[in-house]
Amino acid sequence: MKGENTIDIDFGGTICAHGDIAGKPLADDTFAKLESYLDAGILVVIHTSKAAKPENVEEIIQWFEDNGFDRVDELIITAVKPHAHMVVDDLAYRSEDGNLPTVEEFRAFRPWWDKSRDDKADDEAKNQVIERLNNLTQNLWGDK
């Protein structure tokens, strides 16, 4: 299966802050985890729309080097979405059984880092997901 040994990791908002290619990694163990994937033979793809411009790819490579990651030549940095076993992205919505979000879920969605999140809207979206899962469970196993 294509991509079974590939991890696709978003750059902005996942590895570093959104916006300019600057600053430190968001988590202290980011580079250690990237190295562990590489050591395990996992293909690491850094997926970012910024990579659509070649000069931005050079800037991203420089960011890794400036922050002490010396294995940047083992990463694939691209704007093209790869076939991957796992996608890691701060703006991702998890689709269960191909169910796309409703308009309400779309409007209520807030990334984890959004400090202006409306907890009530988050609770409503969570309740909708729980209701969907309960309905799915009931359809699979009936009333038990």
Sine and cosine of phi, psi and omega as CSV:
sin_phi,cos_phi,sin_psi,cos_psi,sin_omega,cos_omega
0.00,0.00,0.75,-0.66,0.01,-1.00
-0.88,0.47,0.66,-0.75,0.11,-0.99
0.98,0.18,0.06,1.00,-0.08,-1.00
-0.91,0.42,-0.28,0.96,0.01,-1.00
-0.86,-0.51,0.52,0.85,-0.07,-1.00
-0.82,-0.57,0.69,-0.73,0.14,-0.99
-0.90,-0.44,0.77,-0.64,-0.01,-1.00
-0.97,-0.26,0.91,-0.41,-0.08,-1.00
-0.88,-0.47,0.82,-0.57,0.08,-1.00
-0.91,0.42,0.53,-0.85,0.00,-1.00
-1.00,0.01,-0.93,0.38,-0.07,-1.00
-0.96,0.29,0.86,-0.52,0.01,-1.00
1.00,-0.06,-0.20,0.98,0.02,-1.00
-0.89,-0.45,-0.79,0.62,0.04,-1.00
-1.00,-0.03,-0.70,0.72,0.05,-1.00
-0.73,-0.68,0.11,-0.99,-0.04,-1.00
-0.91,0.42,0.42,-0.91,0.09,-1.00
-0.91,0.42,0.39,-0.92,0.06,-1.00
0.97,-0.23,-0.68,-0.74,-0.03,-1.00
-0.90,0.44,0.43,-0.90,0.06,-1.00
-0.99,0.14,1.00,0.07,-0.07,-1.00
-0.39,-0.92,0.07,-1.00,0.06,-1.00
0.99,0.12,-0.08,-1.00,-0.03,-1.00
-0.99,-0.13,0.25,-0.97,0.13,-0.99
-0.86,0.52,0.53,-0.85,-0.03,-1.00
-0.91,0.41,-0.59,0.80,-0.01,-1.00
-0.91,-0.42,0.57,-0.82,-0.02,-1.00
-0.89,0.46,-0.49,0.87,-0.08,-1.00
-0.99,-0.16,0.22,0.98,-0.04,-1.00
-0.81,0.58,-0.79,0.62,-0.08,-1.00
-0.93,0.36,-0.59,0.81,0.05,-1.00
-0.88,0.48,-0.65,0.76,0.03,-1.00
-0.93,0.36,-0.67,0.75,0.06,-1.00
-0.86,0.51,-0.68,0.73,0.02,-1.00
-0.90,0.44,-0.62,0.79,0.01,-1.00
-0.91,0.42,-0.60,0.80,0.06,-1.00
-0.90,0.44,-0.74,0.67,-0.01,-1.00
-0.88,0.47,-0.68,0.73,0.01,-1.00
-0.88,0.47,-0.52,0.86,0.00,-1.00
-0.99,0.12,0.02,1.00,0.02,-1.00
0.99,0.14,0.27,0.96,0.02,-1.00
-0.99,0.10,0.73,-0.68,0.06,-1.00
-0.97,0.24,0.85,-0.52,-0.05,-1.00
-0.97,-0.25,0.89,-0.46,0.02,-1.00
-0.94,-0.35,0.83,-0.56,0.10,-0.99
-0.99,-0.11,0.93,-0.37,-0.13,-0.99
-0.96,-0.27,0.86,-0.50,-0.01,-1.00
-0.45,-0.89,0.65,-0.76,0.05,-1.00
-0.90,0.44,-0.39,0.92,0.03,-1.00
-0.87,0.50,-0.47,0.88,-0.05,-1.00
-0.95,0.30,-0.03,1.00,0.07,-1.00
-0.91,0.41,-0.38,0.93,0.05,-1.00
-0.95,-0.30,0.84,-0.55,-0.03,-1.00
-0.81,0.59,-0.58,0.81,-0.01,-1.00
-0.91,0.41,-0.48,0.88,0.05,-1.00
-0.95,0.30,-0.55,0.83,0.06,-1.00
-0.88,0.47,-0.69,0.72,0.04,-1.00
-0.88,0.48,-0.63,0.78,0.01,-1.00
-0.92,0.40,-0.63,0.78,0.03,-1.00
-0.92,0.40,-0.70,0.72,0.06,-1.00
-0.85,0.53,-0.71,0.71,0.02,-1.00
-0.89,0.46,-0.61,0.79,0.03,-1.00
-0.87,0.50,-0.73,0.69,0.04,-1.00
-0.86,0.51,-0.74,0.67,-0.02,-1.00
-0.89,0.45,-0.69,0.72,0.01,-1.00
-0.88,0.47,-0.48,0.88,-0.01,-1.00
-1.00,-0.08,0.16,0.99,0.14,-0.99
1.00,-0.01,0.22,0.98,0.05,-1.00
-1.00,-0.04,0.94,-0.35,-0.13,-0.99
-0.99,-0.14,0.19,0.98,0.01,-1.00
-0.91,-0.42,0.45,0.89,-0.06,-1.00
-0.88,0.48,-0.46,0.89,0.02,-1.00
-0.93,0.37,-0.22,0.98,0.04,-1.00
-1.00,-0.05,-0.10,0.99,0.02,-1.00
-1.00,-0.03,0.44,-0.90,0.18,-0.98
-0.96,-0.30,0.85,-0.53,0.01,-1.00
-0.93,-0.36,0.87,-0.49,-0.15,-0.99
-0.49,-0.87,0.37,-0.93,0.14,-0.99
-0.99,-0.13,-0.09,1.00,-0.03,-1.00
-1.00,-0.04,0.79,-0.62,-0.01,-1.00
-0.94,0.35,0.84,-0.55,-0.02,-1.00
-1.00,0.02,0.24,-0.97,0.24,-0.97
-0.95,0.31,0.81,-0.59,-0.06,-1.00
-0.61,-0.80,0.49,-0.87,0.10,-1.00
-0.96,0.29,-0.55,0.83,-0.02,-1.00
-0.59,-0.81,0.62,-0.79,0.10,-1.00
-0.89,-0.46,0.76,-0.64,0.03,-1.00
-0.89,-0.46,0.90,-0.43,-0.08,-1.00
-0.45,-0.89,0.73,-0.68,-0.02,-1.00
-0.93,0.38,-0.30,0.95,-0.02,-1.00
-0.96,-0.29,0.30,0.95,-0.07,-1.00
-0.99,0.17,0.51,-0.86,0.14,-0.99
-0.89,-0.45,0.78,-0.62,-0.03,-1.00
-0.99,0.11,0.88,-0.47,0.01,-1.00
-1.00,-0.03,0.85,-0.52,0.05,-1.00
-0.99,-0.11,0.84,-0.54,0.05,-1.00
0.81,0.59,0.57,0.82,0.04,-1.00
0.98,0.21,0.10,0.99,0.02,-1.00
-0.97,0.26,0.87,-0.50,0.08,-1.00
-0.99,0.16,0.39,-0.92,0.02,-1.00
-0.91,0.41,0.52,-0.85,0.13,-0.99
-0.95,0.31,0.19,-0.98,0.07,-1.00
-0.86,0.51,-0.65,0.76,0.00,-1.00
-0.90,0.44,-0.68,0.73,0.03,-1.00
-0.90,0.43,-0.64,0.77,0.04,-1.00
-0.87,0.50,-0.74,0.67,-0.04,-1.00
-0.93,0.36,-0.51,0.86,-0.01,-1.00
-0.99,0.13,-0.29,0.96,-0.08,-1.00
-0.89,0.45,0.72,-0.70,0.11,-0.99
-0.66,-0.75,0.72,-0.70,0.08,-1.00
-0.90,0.44,0.37,-0.93,-0.07,-1.00
-0.84,0.55,-0.50,0.87,-0.11,-0.99
-1.00,0.04,-0.11,0.99,-0.04,-1.00
-0.96,0.28,0.96,-0.27,-0.07,-1.00
-0.95,0.32,-0.21,0.98,0.00,-1.00
-1.00,-0.07,0.24,0.97,-0.04,-1.00
-0.82,0.57,0.65,-0.76,0.06,-1.00
-1.00,-0.09,0.96,-0.26,-0.06,-1.00
-0.85,0.52,-0.55,0.84,0.02,-1.00
-0.89,0.45,-0.71,0.71,0.03,-1.00
-0.90,0.44,-0.64,0.77,0.04,-1.00
-0.88,0.47,-0.69,0.73,0.01,-1.00
-0.89,0.46,-0.66,0.75,0.03,-1.00
-0.89,0.46,-0.69,0.72,0.02,-1.00
-0.90,0.44,-0.68,0.73,0.04,-1.00
-0.88,0.48,-0.69,0.73,0.01,-1.00
-0.89,0.46,-0.60,0.80,0.05,-1.00
-0.90,0.43,-0.66,0.75,0.03,-1.00
-0.91,0.42,-0.70,0.71,0.02,-1.00
-0.87,0.49,-0.68,0.73,0.02,-1.00
-0.88,0.47,-0.67,0.74,0.05,-1.00
-0.87,0.49,-0.70,0.72,0.00,-1.00
-0.91,0.42,-0.65,0.76,0.05,-1.00
-0.88,0.47,-0.68,0.74,0.04,-1.00
-0.90,0.44,-0.66,0.75,0.03,-1.00
-0.89,0.46,-0.71,0.71,0.02,-1.00
-0.88,0.48,-0.70,0.72,-0.01,-1.00
-0.90,0.44,-0.63,0.77,0.03,-1.00
-0.91,0.41,-0.55,0.83,-0.02,-1.00
-0.98,0.21,-0.70,0.72,-0.14,-0.99
-0.90,-0.43,-0.12,0.99,-0.03,-1.00
0.95,0.30,-0.15,-0.99,0.01,-1.00
-0.98,0.21,0.92,-0.40,0.04,-1.00
-0.72,-0.69,0.00,0.00,0.00,0.00
